[in-house]
Amino acid sequence: MPCTKKTDYLQSLSLLQWPLSYLVIFWILQPLFIGLLFTPLWLLPTLYFVWLFLDWKTPNQGGRRSAWVRNWSIWTHIRDYFPITILKTKDLSPSHNYMMGVHPHGLLTFGAFCNFCTESTGFSKTFPGITPHLATLSWFFKIPFIREYLMAKGVCSVSQPAIDYLLSHGTGNLVGIVVGGVGEALQSVPNTTTLILQKRKGFVRTALRHGAHLVPTFTFGETEVYDQVLFHEDSRMYKFQSFFRRIFGFYFCVFYGQGFCQDSLGLLPYHKPIVTIVGEPLPLPRVENPSPEMVDKYHALYMDALYNLFEQHKVQHGCSNTQKLLFL
């Protein structure tokens, strides 16, 4: 049973370093840092927490992105592992702001992470003058150190104040929302193209209020890199997953991929290409208080655009000609 080559090994370690970094910061660094309060080095955490208090609103006011962090070489290892690419169908003018729907969620959203939170796939060269912001759970920005790490990559809070700020300060901002949310993660299994979208209309309402153009995207391969164990809604495990979500904001998913050696199981994703297709922007008027009928109209137009985007590219990127995009 041959094991991975040296280059694959480095890429595999890079993939593990990404989720493990969150665990290390949350469970090791933070307790140690707080423990310094009871040592002669108490001034260090005290100064940080004072600064944290003064900086509390920054995630809702554009964040603090770092070109240096977005260009770390580790992101290229993650990109090359699958590999991950981005494909544009139309240019995005820097004179407008954009609300981008990111589909599907997948389990770990590798495609959106590499394409919009790093420069590993060349976003700035592909869309010059556009500043991407991928929105995620708001409570991440209440955690010391993790908030700095996320803001450095251009990640923003999915809260309404944070999105309103980005869409009302300057132009050329692209705010990406994984519309299906954590509920879609539970449906992330290979050979499925089902999206939770029919009742998710808040992003359309926000785009109308700011006159931001809607941009549909679809990431082929996102649901193919892991197998997931699905549980019946009446099972204890499913009830535990629902309880976990109420506490932490996301589901506890049971999934597996490959190991370091061929034909072995593990937590590494499968080597399968991930391609994010960025569709043509849908212009929206600016309406301070859009009516439900207007929201429904542009939501339907967005779903049509997303469906057509999928149909135009599905065969080229691994789907059968008969496979359909389903909306729940």
JOTA-V130502 format. One record per backbone hydrogen bond with DSSP energy under -1.0 kcal/mol. NH is the residue of the N-H (numbers start at 0). CO is the residue of the C=O. E is the energy in kcal/mol with one decimal. If there is no record, write none. Layout:
nh:co:e
NH:CO:E
NH:CO:E
This chain:
nh:co:e
3:259:-1.7
8:4:-2.5
9:5:-2.2
10:6:-2.1
11:7:-2.6
12:8:-2.4
13:9:-2.0
14:10:-2.0
15:11:-2.1
16:12:-2.2
17:13:-1.2
19:15:-2.0
20:16:-1.9
22:18:-1.4
23:19:-2.9
24:20:-2.4
25:21:-2.5
26:22:-2.8
27:23:-1.9
28:23:-2.5
29:24:-2.1
31:27:-2.0
32:28:-2.9
33:29:-2.7
34:30:-2.1
35:31:-1.0
36:33:-1.7
37:34:-1.8
38:35:-1.8
41:38:-1.5
43:40:-1.5
45:41:-1.7
46:42:-2.6
47:43:-2.0
48:44:-2.6
49:45:-1.9
50:46:-2.4
51:47:-2.9
52:48:-1.9
53:49:-1.9
54:50:-2.0
57:54:-1.7
59:56:-1.3
60:57:-2.0
62:57:-2.2
65:151:-3.2
69:65:-2.2
71:68:-1.6
74:71:-1.1
76:72:-1.1
77:73:-1.7
78:74:-2.4
79:75:-2.4
80:76:-1.3
83:78:-1.7
84:273:-2.3
86:275:-2.9
88:277:-1.8
95:92:-1.5
97:172:-2.9
98:212:-2.9
99:174:-3.2
100:214:-2.1
101:176:-2.8
112:108:-2.0
113:109:-2.6
114:110:-2.5
115:111:-2.4
116:112:-1.8
118:69:-2.7
121:118:-1.3
125:121:-2.2
126:122:-3.1
129:126:-1.7
130:171:-3.3
132:173:-2.8
134:175:-3.1
135:155:-2.1
139:136:-1.1
140:137:-1.6
141:138:-1.5
142:139:-1.3
145:143:-2.1
146:142:-2.1
148:144:-2.3
149:145:-2.6
150:146:-2.5
151:147:-2.1
153:150:-1.6
154:149:-2.2
155:133:-2.0
157:135:-2.1
162:158:-1.9
163:159:-2.8
164:160:-2.1
165:161:-1.7
166:162:-2.1
171:95:-1.8
173:130:-2.7
174:97:-2.7
175:132:-3.5
176:99:-2.9
178:176:-1.6
180:177:-1.6
183:180:-1.0
186:183:-1.2
187:184:-1.6
188:186:-1.4
194:325:-3.1
199:196:-1.2
200:198:-1.2
204:200:-2.0
205:201:-2.4
206:202:-1.9
207:203:-2.3
208:204:-2.1
209:205:-1.2
210:206:-1.1
211:206:-2.1
212:96:-2.3
213:281:-2.4
214:98:-2.5
216:100:-1.0
217:276:-1.8
218:102:-2.5
219:274:-2.5
221:218:-1.1
223:220:-1.3
226:255:-2.7
228:253:-3.1
234:231:-2.0
238:234:-1.8
239:235:-2.3
240:236:-2.4
241:237:-2.3
242:238:-2.3
243:239:-2.9
244:240:-2.1
245:241:-1.9
246:242:-1.5
247:243:-2.9
248:244:-2.5
252:250:-1.1
255:226:-2.6
256:265:-3.7
257:267:-3.0
258:263:-2.1
261:1:-2.3
263:260:-1.4
267:257:-1.8
269:224:-2.3
271:269:-1.8
273:82:-2.7
274:219:-2.3
275:84:-2.3
276:217:-2.8
277:86:-2.9
278:215:-3.0
281:213:-3.5
286:207:-2.6
294:290:-2.3
295:291:-2.6
296:292:-2.0
297:293:-2.1
298:294:-2.2
299:295:-2.2
300:296:-1.9
301:297:-2.1
302:298:-2.3
303:299:-2.2
304:300:-2.2
305:301:-2.6
306:302:-2.5
307:303:-2.5
308:304:-2.1
309:305:-2.2
310:306:-2.4
311:307:-2.3
312:308:-1.1
313:309:-1.7
316:312:-1.1
317:314:-1.2
318:313:-2.7
325:192:-2.5
327:194:-3.3
